[in-house]
Amino acid sequence: MKFSQLLAPLINLFRKPDPPKNWTIVEWIYDGGIEQEVHVIPNNDHIIHEIPSDHCPCGVHWERENGINLYTHHSLDGREKHE
């Protein structure tokens, strides 16, 4: 048995698992319930995404749908390409 094969189980004990690459949906209702915003934000990304989105460096995509402002934040790790 090779030395690297003996060490492999030990290395796996100390390796930290990658954090989950999922998404969070944040809903904001303001102005007495008249305005509504929904933000789709990637979790465990390379940056912290900002709300309000005016200053978010991810190049957030905005669209208005059925009276709701929908903001889709882009991940910097490129997970959208694999989903």
N, C-alpha and C positions, 0 to 999 in steps of 0.2 A: 504494500500500500504506500502511495506517495505521501510525502509530508503535507502537501497542499490539501489532499483529501482528508487527512487527519484534522487539519485546522478549519476546514469548511464549516462543520457544525458549530464550532466555537465562534467563528466570525459572525454567523447568522444570529447567535445569541445577543451580540452587542450592536448589531445593525438596527438602526431605528427605522420603523416602517414609514413609508411616504404618507403624508397626511391625505385624507380623502379630497379628491378634486370634484367637489359638488358645487351647487349653486344655492344662493339664498334669495328669497323674494321678500322685499321690504315694501310695505304699503303705507303711504302717508295720506291722511285726509286732513285738510285745513280749510280756512275761511268758512267756518261753520258748516262743513260738509259739502261745500260747493265744488272745491277743487280736490282732485285725487291724483296721486302719483304712485306708480309702481316701479320699483328698481329691481332689476335682476343682476345680482352681484356674484362674481366667482369667489368661492372660499379658498383660503390657503394659496393665494396668488402671490406673485413677486412684489406687489405693491398693496397698499391699503387704499381702497376705493373710497372716494369722497361723495357725500350727499350733503348739500345739493351738488349736482353733477357739473356745474359750471367750471369747476377747477380740477376735475378728475383728469389725470394724465392718460387715461386709457383710451381716449377717443370715443366716448360714450355715444351710442346711437339713440336718437330721440324720435318718437312718433306719437301722434295723438290718435287714439282708437276709442270710439264710443264715449267720448268725453273724458277719457283717462289719459294722462301723460305717462307713456311707457318709456322707461330708460333702460337700455340694455348695455351694461358695462362689458367691455372686452377684456379678456384675460391676457396677461403678458406671457403666460406659459404656453399659449397656443392650444388650449384644450378644445376650442371650438372646431378645430380641424379634425379631431378624432371622434367627435360625437355625431 
